[in-house]
Amino acid sequence: MTTASVTSKGQITIPVAVREAMHVRAGDRVEFVEIEPGRYEFIAATRPVTALKGMFGKASKPVSIEQMNAAIAAAGAAAK
């Protein structure tokens, strides 16, 4: 098991083995997600937005910016 100590300023040093496994480097952002009370998961938030390309497959039909804006406006008006 890998451990780390918390400093008086609330900081920790992530052990090298963990940084390497999670591909985290100096300046990268991380998230702490509560998965149940008192238990957190450490997630590297290092993926660029371009990594999301193709996540949902191709659109069934092309939609214009105007159509997107109209759908957003309609949903916003319906929420009021």
C-alpha positions as CSV (number, residue, x, y, z in Angstrom):
1,M,0.0,0.0,0.0
2,T,1.3,3.5,-0.9
3,T,0.8,6.2,1.7
4,A,1.4,10.0,1.9
5,S,1.4,12.5,4.8
6,V,-0.6,15.7,5.0
7,T,1.3,18.9,5.7
8,S,0.1,21.6,8.1
9,K,-1.1,23.5,5.0
10,G,-3.2,20.5,3.9
11,Q,-1.0,19.5,1.1
12,I,0.2,16.0,0.1
13,T,2.9,14.7,-2.2
14,I,1.5,12.0,-4.6
15,P,3.9,9.1,-4.6
16,V,5.9,8.6,-7.8
17,A,4.4,5.2,-8.5
18,V,0.8,6.7,-8.3
19,R,1.7,9.7,-10.5
20,E,3.2,7.4,-13.1
21,A,0.2,5.0,-13.0
22,M,-2.2,7.9,-13.4
23,H,-0.1,9.8,-15.9
24,V,-0.2,12.9,-13.7
25,R,2.6,15.5,-14.0
26,A,3.3,18.9,-12.3
27,G,0.6,21.4,-13.2
28,D,-2.0,18.7,-14.0
29,R,-5.4,18.9,-12.3
30,V,-7.0,16.2,-10.3
31,E,-10.5,15.6,-8.9
32,F,-11.6,14.1,-5.6
33,V,-15.0,12.4,-6.1
34,E,-16.9,11.2,-3.0
35,I,-18.1,7.7,-3.9
36,E,-19.7,7.2,-0.4
37,P,-19.6,9.0,2.9
38,G,-16.0,9.3,4.0
39,R,-14.6,7.6,0.9
40,Y,-13.1,9.5,-2.1
41,E,-11.8,8.5,-5.4
42,F,-8.8,10.4,-6.9
43,I,-9.2,11.0,-10.6
44,A,-6.7,12.6,-13.0
45,A,-8.4,15.4,-15.0
46,T,-5.7,15.5,-17.6
47,R,-7.5,14.4,-20.8
48,P,-7.8,17.1,-23.4
49,V,-11.3,17.9,-24.7
50,T,-10.2,16.5,-28.1
51,A,-10.1,13.0,-26.5
52,L,-13.9,13.2,-26.3
53,K,-14.2,13.2,-30.1
54,G,-16.2,10.2,-31.4
55,M,-17.4,9.3,-27.9
56,F,-21.1,9.2,-29.0
57,G,-20.6,8.1,-32.6
58,K,-21.8,10.0,-35.6
59,A,-25.0,12.1,-35.5
60,S,-27.9,10.5,-37.3
61,K,-28.6,13.8,-39.1
62,P,-26.7,17.0,-39.3
63,V,-28.0,19.9,-37.2
64,S,-27.3,23.6,-37.9
65,I,-26.2,26.1,-35.2
66,E,-29.5,27.8,-35.6
67,Q,-31.4,24.6,-34.9
68,M,-29.2,24.0,-31.8
69,N,-29.9,27.6,-30.6
70,A,-33.6,27.2,-31.1
71,A,-33.6,23.9,-29.2
72,I,-31.7,25.5,-26.3
73,A,-34.1,28.5,-26.2
74,A,-37.1,26.2,-26.3
75,A,-35.8,24.1,-23.4
76,G,-34.9,27.2,-21.4
77,A,-38.4,28.6,-21.9
78,A,-40.1,25.4,-21.0
79,A,-38.0,25.2,-17.7
80,K,-39.4,28.5,-16.4
